[in-house]
Amino acid sequence: MYKELIICTVIIIIIVTLDIFLQNYTKTSTMEIEELLSEIKESIENKDTDSQKDKLNELDKTWEEKHNKLAYYIEHDELEKVDSSIVKVRYFLENGDIPSAIAELETGKFVLKHIEDKYKFNFQNIF
């Protein structure tokens, strides 16, 4: 009986530790991507096309790095929503549809916030 209790305790500690680590990684990743989306929105509002292209390229590179790691433990549907928002933003900017690009930036931010909230370690998500 004592042996099983120790094993269960160790397993619970490992699960909680990993969840805290993954939650922190998710939070920092989503914040970094949200910040890039905000910078792109700011450059759109300032009509700075060079900055837009640089920020979009930076966003693509950063998202690719984060996506590969987040895909291990986050549903692919959620990540595909962010992917499609990024692609739509690029398309709308290339075609001069600024209002749609801004709307898609906000959609991307919303989905990222949703991912962060969905994978938080709290009682609502556990039960």
Secondary structure, DSSP 8 states (H G I E B T S, - for coil): -HHHHHHHHHHHHHHHHHHHHHHHHHHHHHHHHHHHHHHHHHHHHTT-HHHHHHHHHHHHHHHHHHHHHHTTTS-HHHHHHHHHHHHHHHHHHHTT-HHHHHHHHHHHHHHHHHHHHHT--SHHHH-
